[in-house]
Amino acid sequence: MILFIGVNIHQRYSKNLGYFMVGLSSFLIFGLSEQFLSFLWYAQDVTKIGNIAIYIVIPEVVLGLSAYWMYLHLQDSRITSKIFGIFQVMILYVGNAAFFYFLVEKIIL
């Protein structure tokens, strides 16, 4: 859904607005999912606002933006390039999640 929003905004308006809307959509979709789907999964032993773990907000936005960037750059590529791109997005997300956990939970708060 996030990629669909970005691609359509990009095609109709501009590339920069597409990236902005992907970031905003990522923030809203992941944030609202964490807030209202706490009966499926919820953060424990971390700082939260409502049901949203503070440390994970930025990595989730970066996940949306990096997946969108990778999609735009690899949509006409070979399958091996797409698999490598998917792996890079995954590693970027996991690295960001770990980095922001330590930054927010252990250093800032």
C-alpha distances in whole Angstrom, upper triangle without the diagonal:
4,6,5,6,9,10,11,12,14,15,17,18,18,17,18,16,13,14,15,12,10,12,12,9,10,13,12,9,12,15,14,14,17,19,18,18,21,23,21,21,23,24,28,31,28,28,26,25,25,23,21,23,23,23,20,18,19,18,14,14,16,13,10,13,14,12,11,15,15,13,15,18,18,16,20,21,23,22,24,22,19,20,22,19,17,20,20,17,18,21,20,18,21,24,22,22,25,27,25,26,30,30,29,30,33,34,33,33
4,5,5,6,9,10,11,12,14,16,16,16,14,15,13,10,10,11,8,6,9,9,6,7,10,10,8,10,13,14,14,16,18,18,18,21,23,21,21,22,23,27,29,27,26,24,23,24,22,19,21,21,21,18,15,16,15,12,11,12,10,7,9,11,9,8,12,13,11,13,16,17,15,19,21,23,22,23,21,18,19,21,17,16,19,18,15,16,19,18,16,19,21,19,19,23,24,22,24,27,27,26,28,31,31,30,31
4,5,5,6,9,10,10,12,14,15,15,13,14,13,9,10,12,10,7,10,12,9,10,13,14,12,14,17,17,17,20,22,22,22,25,27,24,24,25,26,30,32,29,29,27,27,27,25,23,24,24,23,20,18,18,16,14,12,13,11,8,9,10,8,6,9,10,8,9,13,13,12,15,17,19,19,20,18,15,17,18,15,14,17,17,14,16,19,17,16,20,22,20,21,24,25,24,26,29,28,28,30,33,33,32,33
4,5,5,6,9,10,11,12,14,14,13,15,13,10,12,13,10,9,13,13,10,12,15,15,13,16,18,18,18,21,23,23,23,26,28,26,26,27,28,32,34,32,32,30,29,29,27,25,26,26,26,23,21,21,20,17,15,17,15,11,12,14,11,9,12,13,11,11,15,15,13,16,19,21,20,23,21,18,20,21,18,17,20,20,17,19,23,21,20,23,25,24,24,28,28,27,29,32,32,31,33,36,37,35,36
4,6,5,6,8,10,11,12,12,12,13,11,8,10,10,7,7,10,10,8,10,13,13,12,15,17,17,17,20,22,22,22,25,27,26,26,27,28,32,34,31,31,28,27,27,26,23,25,25,25,22,19,19,19,16,14,16,15,11,12,14,13,10,13,15,13,13,16,17,16,19,21,24,23,26,23,20,22,24,20,19,22,22,19,21,24,22,20,24,26,23,24,28,28,26,29,32,31,30,32,35,35,34,34
4,6,5,6,9,10,10,10,9,10,8,5,6,8,6,5,9,10,9,10,13,14,14,16,18,19,19,22,23,24,24,27,29,28,27,28,28,32,34,31,31,28,27,28,27,24,25,25,24,21,19,18,18,16,13,14,13,10,9,12,11,7,10,12,10,10,13,15,14,17,19,22,22,24,21,19,21,22,18,18,21,20,17,19,22,20,19,23,24,22,23,27,26,25,28,30,29,29,31,34,34,33,34
4,6,5,6,9,10,10,9,11,10,7,9,12,10,9,13,14,12,14,17,17,17,19,21,22,22,25,27,27,27,30,32,30,30,31,32,35,37,35,34,32,31,32,30,28,29,28,28,25,22,21,21,19,16,17,16,12,12,14,12,8,10,12,9,8,12,13,11,14,17,20,20,23,20,17,20,21,18,18,21,20,18,21,23,21,21,25,26,24,26,29,29,28,31,33,32,32,35,37,37,36,37
4,5,5,6,8,10,10,12,10,8,11,12,10,10,14,14,13,15,18,18,17,20,22,22,23,26,27,27,28,31,33,31,31,32,33,37,39,36,36,33,32,32,31,29,30,30,30,27,24,24,23,21,18,19,19,15,15,17,15,12,14,16,13,12,16,17,15,17,20,23,23,26,24,21,24,25,22,21,25,24,21,24,27,25,24,28,29,27,28,32,32,31,33,36,35,34,37,40,39,38,39
4,5,5,6,7,8,9,7,5,9,9,8,9,12,12,12,14,17,17,17,20,21,22,23,25,26,27,28,31,33,32,32,32,33,36,38,35,34,32,30,31,30,28,29,28,28,26,23,22,22,20,17,18,18,15,14,17,16,12,14,17,14,13,16,18,17,19,22,25,26,28,25,23,26,26,23,23,26,25,22,24,27,25,24,28,29,26,28,31,31,29,32,35,33,33,35,38,38,36,37
4,6,6,5,5,8,7,5,8,10,9,10,13,14,14,16,18,19,19,21,23,24,25,27,29,29,30,33,35,34,33,34,34,38,39,36,35,34,32,33,32,29,30,29,29,27,24,22,23,21,18,18,18,15,13,15,15,11,12,14,13,10,13,16,15,17,20,23,24,26,23,21,24,24,21,21,24,23,21,24,26,24,23,27,28,26,28,31,30,29,32,35,33,33,36,38,38,36,38
4,6,7,8,11,10,8,12,14,13,13,17,17,17,19,22,22,22,24,26,27,27,30,31,32,32,35,37,36,36,36,37,41,43,40,39,37,35,36,35,32,34,33,33,30,27,26,26,24,21,21,21,18,17,18,17,14,14,17,14,12,15,17,15,16,20,23,24,26,24,22,25,26,22,23,27,25,23,26,29,26,26,30,31,29,31,34,34,33,36,38,37,37,39,42,41,40,41
4,7,9,12,10,9,13,14,12,14,17,17,17,20,22,22,22,25,26,27,28,30,31,32,33,36,38,36,36,37,38,42,43,40,39,37,35,36,35,33,34,33,34,31,28,27,27,25,22,23,23,20,18,21,20,16,17,20,17,15,18,20,18,20,23,27,28,30,27,25,28,29,26,26,30,28,26,29,31,29,29,32,33,31,33,36,36,34,37,40,38,38,40,43,42,41,42
4,7,9,7,8,11,12,11,13,16,16,16,19,21,21,22,24,26,26,28,30,31,32,33,36,38,37,37,37,37,41,43,39,38,36,34,35,35,32,33,32,32,30,27,25,26,24,21,22,23,19,18,20,20,16,17,20,18,16,19,21,20,22,25,28,29,31,28,26,29,30,26,27,30,28,26,29,31,28,28,32,32,30,32,35,34,33,36,38,36,36,39,41,40,39,40
4,6,5,6,9,10,11,12,14,15,16,18,20,21,22,24,25,26,28,30,31,32,33,36,38,37,36,36,36,40,41,38,37,35,33,35,34,31,32,31,30,28,25,24,24,23,20,20,21,18,15,18,18,14,14,17,16,13,16,19,18,20,23,26,28,29,26,24,27,27,24,25,28,26,23,27,28,26,26,30,30,27,30,33,32,30,34,36,34,34,37,39,38,36,38
4,6,5,6,9,10,11,13,14,15,16,19,20,21,22,24,25,26,28,30,31,32,34,37,35,34,35,34,38,39,36,35,33,32,34,33,30,30,29,28,26,23,21,22,20,17,17,18,15,12,14,15,11,11,14,13,10,13,16,16,18,20,24,25,26,23,21,24,24,20,21,24,22,20,23,25,22,23,26,26,24,27,30,29,28,31,33,31,31,34,37,36,34,36
4,5,5,6,9,10,11,12,14,15,17,18,20,21,22,24,25,27,28,30,31,33,36,35,33,33,33,36,37,34,32,31,30,31,31,28,28,26,26,24,21,19,20,19,15,15,17,14,12,14,15,12,12,15,15,13,15,18,19,21,23,26,27,28,25,23,26,25,21,22,25,22,20,23,25,21,22,26,25,23,25,28,27,25,29,31,29,29,32,34,33,31,33
4,5,5,6,8,10,10,12,14,15,16,18,20,21,22,24,25,26,28,29,31,34,33,32,32,32,35,36,33,32,30,28,30,29,26,27,26,26,24,21,19,20,19,15,16,17,14,12,15,16,13,13,17,16,14,17,20,20,22,24,28,28,30,26,24,27,27,23,23,26,24,21,24,26,23,23,26,27,24,26,29,28,26,29,31,29,29,32,35,34,32,33
4,5,5,6,9,10,10,12,14,15,16,18,19,21,22,24,25,26,27,30,32,31,30,30,30,34,35,32,31,29,28,29,28,25,26,25,25,22,20,18,19,17,14,14,15,12,10,13,13,9,10,14,13,11,14,17,16,19,21,24,25,26,23,21,24,24,20,20,23,21,18,21,23,21,20,24,25,22,24,27,27,25,28,31,29,29,32,34,33,32,33
4,5,5,6,9,10,10,12,14,15,16,18,20,21,22,24,25,26,28,31,30,28,28,28,31,33,29,28,27,26,27,27,23,24,22,22,20,17,15,15,14,11,11,12,9,7,10,11,8,8,12,12,11,13,16,16,19,21,24,24,25,22,20,22,22,18,18,21,19,16,19,21,18,17,21,21,19,21,24,23,22,25,27,25,25,28,31,30,28,30
4,5,5,6,8,10,11,12,14,15,16,18,20,21,22,24,25,27,30,29,28,27,27,30,32,28,27,25,24,25,25,22,22,21,21,19,16,14,16,14,10,12,13,11,9,12,14,11,12,15,16,15,17,20,20,23,25,28,28,29,26,23,25,25,21,21,24,21,18,21,23,19,19,22,22,19,21,24,23,21,24,27,25,24,27,30,29,27,29
4,5,5,6,8,10,10,12,14,15,16,17,19,20,22,23,25,28,27,26,26,26,30,31,28,27,25,23,24,24,21,22,21,21,19,16,15,16,14,11,13,13,10,9,13,13,11,13,16,15,15,18,20,19,23,25,27,27,29,26,23,25,25,22,21,24,22,19,21,23,20,19,23,23,21,22,25,25,23,25,28,26,25,28,31,31,29,30
4,5,5,6,8,10,10,12,14,15,16,18,19,21,21,24,26,25,24,24,24,28,29,26,26,24,23,24,23,19,20,20,19,17,14,13,13,11,8,10,10,6,6,10,10,7,10,13,12,12,15,17,17,20,22,25,24,25,23,20,22,22,18,17,20,18,15,17,19,17,16,19,20,18,19,22,22,20,23,26,24,24,26,29,29,27,29
4,5,5,6,9,10,11,12,14,15,16,18,20,21,22,26,24,23,23,22,26,27,24,22,21,20,21,20,17,18,16,16,14,11,10,11,9,6,8,9,6,6,10,11,9,11,14,15,15,17,19,20,23,24,27,26,27,24,22,23,23,19,18,20,18,15,17,19,16,14,18,18,15,16,20,19,17,20,23,21,20,23,26,25,24,25
4,5,5,6,9,10,10,12,14,15,16,18,19,21,24,24,22,22,22,25,27,24,22,20,18,19,19,16,17,16,17,15,11,11,13,11,8,11,12,9,10,13,14,13,15,18,17,18,21,22,22,26,27,30,29,30,27,25,26,26,22,21,23,22,18,20,22,19,17,20,21,18,18,22,21,19,21,24,23,21,24,27,27,24,25
4,5,5,6,8,10,10,12,14,15,16,17,20,22,21,21,21,21,25,27,24,23,20,19,19,19,16,18,17,18,15,12,13,14,10,8,11,11,8,10,13,13,11,14,17,16,17,20,21,21,24,26,28,27,28,26,23,24,25,21,20,22,21,17,19,21,19,17,20,21,19,19,22,22,20,22,25,24,23,25,28,28,26,27
4,6,5,6,8,10,10,12,14,15,16,18,21,19,18,18,18,22,24,21,20,18,17,18,17,14,15,15,15,12,9,10,10,7,5,8,8,5,8,11,11,10,13,15,15,16,19,20,20,24,25,27,25,26,24,21,22,22,19,17,19,18,14,15,18,15,13,16,18,15,15,19,19,17,19,22,21,20,22,25,25,24,24
4,6,6,6,8,10,11,12,14,15,17,20,19,18,17,17,20,22,19,18,15,14,15,14,11,13,12,13,10,7,8,10,7,6,9,10,9,10,13,14,14,16,18,19,20,22,24,24,28,28,30,29,30,28,25,25,25,22,20,22,21,17,18,19,17,14,17,18,15,15,18,18,16,17,20,19,18,20,23,23,21,22
4,6,5,6,8,10,10,12,13,15,18,18,17,17,18,21,23,20,19,16,14,14,14,11,14,14,15,13,10,12,13,10,9,13,13,11,13,16,16,16,19,21,20,21,24,25,25,29,30,32,31,32,30,26,27,28,24,22,24,23,20,20,22,20,17,20,21,18,18,21,22,19,20,23,22,20,22,26,26,24,24
4,6,5,6,9,10,11,11,14,16,15,15,15,17,20,23,20,20,17,16,15,14,12,14,15,16,13,11,13,13,9,10,13,12,10,13,16,15,15,18,19,19,20,23,24,23,27,28,30,28,29,28,24,25,26,23,20,22,22,18,18,21,19,16,19,21,18,17,21,22,19,20,24,23,21,23,26,27,26,25
4,6,5,6,9,10,10,12,15,14,13,13,13,17,19,17,17,14,14,14,12,9,11,12,13,9,8,10,10,7,8,11,10,9,13,15,14,15,18,19,19,21,24,24,24,28,28,30,28,29,27,24,24,24,22,19,20,20,16,16,18,17,13,15,18,15,14,17,18,16,17,20,20,18,20,23,24,23,22
4,5,5,6,9,10,11,15,14,13,12,12,16,18,15,14,11,10,10,9,7,9,10,12,9,7,10,11,9,10,13,13,12,15,17,17,18,21,22,22,24,27,27,27,31,32,33,31,32,30,27,27,28,25,22,24,23,19,19,21,19,16,17,19,16,15,18,19,16,16,20,19,17,18,22,23,21,20
4,5,5,6,8,10,13,13,13,12,14,17,20,18,17,13,12,11,9,8,12,13,15,13,11,14,15,12,13,16,16,15,17,20,19,20,23,24,24,26,28,29,29,32,33,35,33,34,32,29,29,30,27,24,26,26,22,21,24,22,19,20,23,20,18,21,22,20,20,23,23,20,21,25,26,24,23
4,5,5,5,8,11,10,10,10,12,16,19,17,17,14,13,12,10,9,12,14,15,12,11,15,15,11,13,16,15,14,18,19,18,19,23,23,23,25,28,28,28,31,32,33,31,32,31,27,27,28,25,22,24,24,20,19,22,21,17,19,21,19,17,20,22,19,19,23,23,21,21,25,27,25,24
4,6,6,6,10,9,8,7,9,12,15,14,13,10,10,9,6,6,8,11,12,10,10,13,13,11,13,16,15,15,19,20,20,21,24,25,25,27,29,30,30,33,34,35,32,33,32,28,28,29,26,23,24,24,21,19,21,20,17,17,20,18,15,18,20,17,16,20,20,18,18,22,23,22,21
4,6,6,10,11,10,9,10,13,16,14,14,10,9,7,5,6,9,11,14,12,12,15,16,14,15,19,18,18,21,23,23,24,27,28,28,30,32,33,32,36,37,38,36,36,35,32,31,32,30,27,28,28,24,23,25,24,20,21,23,21,18,21,22,19,18,22,22,19,19,23,24,23,21
4,6,8,9,10,10,12,15,18,17,17,13,12,10,8,9,13,15,18,16,15,18,19,16,18,21,20,19,23,25,24,25,28,29,28,31,33,33,33,37,37,38,36,37,36,33,32,33,31,28,29,29,26,24,27,26,22,23,26,23,21,24,25,22,22,25,26,23,23,26,28,26,25
4,5,6,7,8,11,14,18,17,18,14,14,12,9,10,13,16,18,15,15,19,19,16,18,21,19,19,23,24,23,24,27,28,27,30,32,32,32,35,36,36,34,35,34,31,30,31,29,26,27,28,24,23,25,25,21,21,24,22,20,22,25,22,21,25,26,23,23,26,28,27,25
4,5,5,5,8,11,14,14,15,12,13,10,7,9,11,15,16,15,15,19,19,17,19,22,21,21,24,26,25,26,29,30,30,32,35,34,34,38,38,39,36,36,36,33,31,32,31,27,28,28,25,23,25,25,21,21,24,22,19,21,24,21,19,23,24,21,20,24,26,25,23
4,6,7,11,13,17,17,18,16,16,13,10,13,15,18,20,18,19,23,22,20,22,25,23,24,27,28,27,29,32,32,32,35,37,36,36,39,39,40,37,38,37,34,33,34,32,29,29,31,28,25,27,28,24,23,26,25,22,24,27,24,22,26,27,25,23,27,29,29,26
4,7,11,13,17,17,19,17,17,15,12,13,15,18,19,17,18,21,20,18,21,23,21,21,25,26,24,26,29,29,29,32,34,33,33,36,36,36,33,34,34,31,29,31,29,26,26,27,25,22,24,25,21,21,24,23,20,22,25,23,21,25,26,24,23,26,29,28,27
4,7,10,13,14,15,14,15,13,10,11,11,15,16,14,15,19,17,16,19,21,19,20,24,24,23,25,28,28,28,31,33,32,32,36,36,36,33,33,33,30,28,29,28,24,24,25,23,20,22,22,19,18,21,20,17,18,21,20,18,21,23,21,19,23,25,25,23
4,6,10,10,12,10,12,10,7,8,8,12,13,12,14,17,17,15,18,20,19,20,24,24,24,26,29,29,29,32,34,34,34,38,37,38,35,35,34,31,30,31,29,26,26,26,23,21,22,22,19,18,20,19,15,17,20,18,15,19,20,18,16,20,22,22,20
4,7,7,9,8,11,10,7,7,6,10,10,10,12,15,15,14,18,19,18,20,23,24,24,26,28,29,29,32,34,34,34,38,37,38,35,35,34,31,30,30,29,26,25,25,23,20,21,21,17,16,18,17,13,14,17,14,12,15,17,14,13,16,19,18,16
4,6,8,9,12,12,10,10,8,12,12,12,15,18,18,18,21,22,22,24,26,27,27,30,31,32,33,36,37,37,38,41,40,41,38,38,37,34,32,32,31,28,27,28,25,23,23,23,20,18,20,19,15,15,18,16,12,15,17,15,12,15,18,18,15
4,7,9,13,13,12,12,9,12,12,13,16,18,18,19,22,23,23,25,28,28,29,31,33,33,35,37,38,38,40,43,42,43,40,39,38,36,34,34,33,30,29,29,27,24,24,24,21,19,20,19,15,15,17,15,11,13,15,13,10,12,15,15,13
4,6,10,12,10,10,6,8,8,10,13,15,15,16,19,20,20,23,25,25,26,29,30,31,32,35,36,36,37,41,40,41,39,38,37,34,33,32,31,28,27,27,24,22,22,21,18,17,18,16,13,13,14,12,9,11,12,9,7,10,13,12,10
4,7,10,9,8,6,6,8,10,12,14,15,16,18,20,21,23,24,25,27,29,30,31,33,35,36,37,38,42,41,42,40,39,38,36,34,34,32,30,29,28,26,24,24,22,20,19,19,17,14,15,15,12,10,12,12,9,7,11,12,11,8
4,6,6,5,4,5,8,10,11,14,15,15,17,19,20,21,23,25,26,27,29,30,31,33,35,36,37,40,40,41,39,39,38,35,34,34,32,29,29,28,25,24,24,23,20,19,20,18,15,16,17,14,12,15,15,11,10,14,16,14,11
4,6,5,7,7,10,12,11,14,16,16,17,20,20,21,23,25,26,27,29,31,32,33,35,36,37,41,41,42,40,40,39,36,35,35,33,30,31,30,27,26,26,24,21,22,23,20,17,19,19,16,15,18,17,13,13,17,18,15,13
4,6,8,10,13,13,13,16,18,17,18,22,22,22,25,27,27,28,31,32,32,34,37,37,38,41,42,43,41,41,40,37,36,36,34,31,32,31,28,27,28,26,23,23,25,22,19,21,22,19,17,20,20,17,16,20,21,19,17
4,6,9,12,12,12,16,16,15,17,20,20,20,23,25,25,26,29,30,30,33,35,35,35,39,39,40,38,38,37,34,33,34,31,29,29,29,25,24,25,24,20,21,22,20,17,19,21,17,16,19,19,16,16,19,21,20,17
4,6,9,8,8,12,13,12,14,16,16,17,20,21,22,23,26,27,27,29,31,32,33,36,36,38,35,36,34,31,31,31,28,26,26,26,22,21,22,21,17,18,19,17,14,16,17,14,13,17,17,13,14,17,19,17,15
4,6,6,7,10,11,11,13,15,16,17,19,21,21,23,25,26,27,30,31,32,33,36,36,37,35,35,33,31,30,29,27,25,25,24,21,20,20,19,15,15,17,14,11,13,14,11,10,13,13,10,10,14,16,14,13
4,6,6,8,10,11,12,14,15,17,18,20,21,23,24,26,27,29,30,31,32,36,36,37,35,35,33,31,30,30,27,25,25,24,21,20,20,18,15,16,16,13,11,13,13,9,9,12,11,8,9,12,13,11,10
4,6,7,8,10,11,12,14,16,17,18,20,22,23,24,26,27,28,29,31,34,34,35,33,33,31,29,28,27,25,23,22,21,18,17,17,15,12,12,12,10,7,9,9,5,5,8,8,6,7,10,11,10,10
4,6,5,6,9,10,10,13,14,15,16,19,20,21,22,24,26,26,28,31,31,32,30,30,28,26,25,24,22,20,19,18,16,14,15,13,10,10,11,8,6,9,10,7,7,11,11,9,11,14,15,14,14
4,6,5,6,9,10,11,13,14,16,17,19,20,21,23,25,26,27,30,30,32,30,30,28,26,25,25,22,20,21,19,16,16,17,14,11,13,14,10,9,12,12,9,10,14,13,11,13,16,17,15,15
4,5,5,6,9,10,11,12,14,15,16,18,20,21,22,24,25,29,29,30,29,29,26,24,24,23,20,19,19,17,14,15,15,12,10,12,12,8,8,11,10,8,10,13,12,11,14,16,16,15,16
4,5,5,6,9,10,10,12,14,15,16,18,20,21,22,23,27,26,28,26,25,23,21,21,20,17,16,16,14,11,11,11,9,6,8,9,5,6,9,9,7,10,13,12,12,14,16,17,16,17
4,5,5,6,9,10,11,12,14,15,16,19,20,21,22,25,25,27,25,25,23,21,20,20,17,15,16,15,11,11,13,11,7,10,12,9,8,12,13,11,12,16,15,15,16,19,20,19,20
4,5,5,6,9,10,11,12,14,15,17,19,20,21,24,25,27,25,26,23,21,21,21,17,16,17,16,12,13,15,12,9,13,13,10,11,15,14,12,15,18,17,16,18,21,21,20,21
4,5,5,6,8,10,10,12,14,15,16,18,19,23,22,24,23,23,21,18,19,18,15,14,15,12,9,11,12,8,7,11,11,8,10,13,13,12,14,17,16,16,19,21,21,20,22
4,6,5,6,8,10,10,12,14,15,16,17,21,21,22,21,21,18,16,16,16,13,11,12,11,7,8,10,8,6,9,11,9,10,13,14,13,15,18,18,18,20,22,23,22,23
4,6,5,6,9,10,10,12,14,15,16,20,20,22,21,21,19,16,17,17,14,12,14,13,9,11,13,11,9,13,14,12,13,17,17,16,18,21,21,20,23,25,26,25,26
4,6,5,6,9,10,11,12,14,15,19,19,21,21,21,18,16,17,17,13,13,15,13,10,12,14,11,11,14,15,13,15,18,17,17,19,22,21,21,24,26,26,25,26
4,5,5,6,8,10,11,12,14,17,17,19,18,18,15,13,14,13,10,10,11,9,6,9,11,8,9,12,13,12,14,17,16,16,19,21,21,21,24,26,26,25,27
4,6,5,6,9,10,10,11,15,15,17,16,16,14,11,12,12,9,8,10,9,6,9,12,10,10,13,15,14,15,18,19,19,21,23,23,24,26,28,28,28,29
4,5,5,6,9,10,10,14,15,17,17,18,15,13,15,15,11,11,14,13,10,13,15,13,13,17,18,16,18,21,21,21,23,26,25,26,28,30,30,30,31
4,5,5,6,9,10,13,14,16,17,17,14,12,14,14,10,11,14,11,10,13,15,13,14,17,17,16,19,22,21,21,24,26,25,26,29,31,30,30,32
4,5,5,6,8,11,11,13,13,13,10,8,11,10,6,8,11,9,8,11,13,12,13,16,17,17,19,21,21,22,24,27,26,27,30,31,31,31,33
4,6,5,5,9,10,12,12,14,11,8,11,12,8,9,13,12,10,13,16,15,15,19,20,19,21,24,24,25,27,29,29,30,32,34,34,34,35
4,6,6,9,10,14,14,16,13,11,14,14,11,12,16,14,13,16,18,17,18,21,22,21,23,26,26,26,29,31,30,31,34,36,35,35,37
4,6,8,8,12,13,14,10,9,13,12,9,12,14,13,13,16,18,16,18,21,22,21,24,26,26,27,29,31,31,32,34,36,36,35,37
4,6,5,8,9,10,7,6,10,10,8,10,13,12,12,15,17,17,18,21,22,22,24,26,27,28,30,32,32,33,35,37,37,37,39
4,6,9,9,12,10,8,11,13,10,12,15,15,14,17,20,19,20,23,24,24,26,29,29,30,32,34,34,35,37,39,39,39,41
4,7,9,12,10,9,13,14,12,14,17,17,17,20,22,22,23,26,27,27,29,32,32,33,35,37,37,38,40,42,42,42,44
4,7,8,6,7,10,11,10,12,15,15,16,18,20,20,22,24,25,26,28,30,31,32,34,36,36,37,39,41,41,41,43
4,5,5,7,9,10,11,13,15,16,17,19,20,21,23,25,26,27,29,31,32,33,35,37,37,39,40,42,42,43,44
4,5,5,6,9,10,10,12,14,15,17,18,20,21,23,24,26,27,29,30,31,33,35,36,37,38,40,41,41,43
4,5,5,6,9,10,11,12,14,15,17,18,20,21,23,24,26,27,28,30,32,33,34,36,37,38,39,40,42
4,5,5,6,9,10,11,12,14,15,16,18,20,21,22,24,26,27,28,30,32,32,34,36,37,37,38,40
4,5,5,6,9,10,11,12,14,15,17,18,20,21,23,24,25,27,29,30,31,32,34,35,36,37,38
4,5,5,6,9,10,11,12,14,16,17,18,20,21,23,24,26,27,29,30,31,33,34,35,36,37
4,5,5,6,9,10,11,12,14,15,16,18,20,21,22,24,26,27,28,30,31,32,33,34,36
4,5,5,6,9,10,11,12,14,15,16,18,20,21,22,24,26,26,28,30,31,31,32,34
4,5,5,6,9,10,11,12,14,15,17,19,20,21,23,25,26,27,28,30,30,31,32
4,5,5,6,9,10,11,12,14,15,17,18,20,21,23,24,25,27,28,29,30,31
4,5,5,6,9,10,10,12,14,15,16,18,20,21,22,24,25,26,27,28,29
4,6,5,6,9,10,10,12,14,15,16,18,20,21,22,24,25,26,26,28
4,5,5,6,9,10,11,12,14,15,17,19,20,21,22,24,25,25,27
4,5,5,6,8,10,11,12,14,15,17,18,20,21,22,23,24,25
4,6,5,6,9,10,10,12,14,16,16,18,19,20,21,22,23
4,5,5,6,9,10,10,12,14,15,16,17,19,20,20,22
4,5,5,6,9,10,11,13,14,15,16,17,19,20,21
4,5,5,6,9,10,11,12,14,15,16,17,18,20
4,5,5,6,8,10,10,12,13,15,15,16,17
4,6,5,6,9,10,10,11,13,15,15,16
4,6,5,6,9,10,10,11,13,14,15
4,5,5,6,9,10,10,11,12,14
4,5,5,6,8,9,10,10,11
4,6,5,6,7,9,10,10
4,6,5,5,7,9,10
4,6,6,5,6,8
4,6,6,5,6
4,6,6,5
4,6,6
4,6
4
